[in-house]
């Protein structure tokens, strides 16, 4: 189940954990029906839509703490050098840079979603607080431009100096657009990232490898052992 041990972007210990998946169109077990998430509606025949197909422990994936909430999450992937790579802050930064370099010509290609993984994942209070902080960071950076435009308009009405107007213009562009909006987009993306995945290399995968806390990895291994043992006993009977 576990393949590698290391540290994630936040410096926490993490391990590779294989999670069983299946195409969303297949029949589901009773457990999967109870845990089913709302499918992402994308009108694309080539979109690979996967679904978590095994029980998960009631421990936070990232922090290994007791989960206080199960959240339905759709994890998106884009074509990358190593396969279908998860949409993350790093991939968002690369895409934004490439779109800027090509003056928007490559936007359709680098922002193309080629696969999605649906499931309900256990998270803890620390995850929810981190999501709230990054969401507010996004709100603040997104509001810079409208606020500057309001000040500019008010300044024009009151006869403010041209020097102030010029400074505010620079705040709007290129300060707010595109740089502040890029930071806001990255913050919003980070606020919605509760699970980190390795690239999907197969066209029809049966497992997806995620980065998880060692406690979560051990709990998944225990669940797998218990399930395998119960299945074996049932067949023998």
Buried (B, 14 or more C-beta within 10 A) or exposed (E): BBEEEEEEEEEBBBBBBBBBBBEBEEEBEEEBEEBBBEEBEEEEEEBBBBBBBBBBBEBBBBBBBEBBEBBEBBBBBBBBEEBBBBBBBEBBBBBBEBBBEEEEEBBEEBBEBBBBBBBBBBBBBEBBEBBEEBBEBBEBBBEBBEBBBEBBEEBEEEEBEEEEEEEBEEBBEEBBEBBBBBBBBBBBBBBBBBBBBBBBEEEEBEBBBBBBBBBBBBBBBEBBEEEEEEEEEEEEE
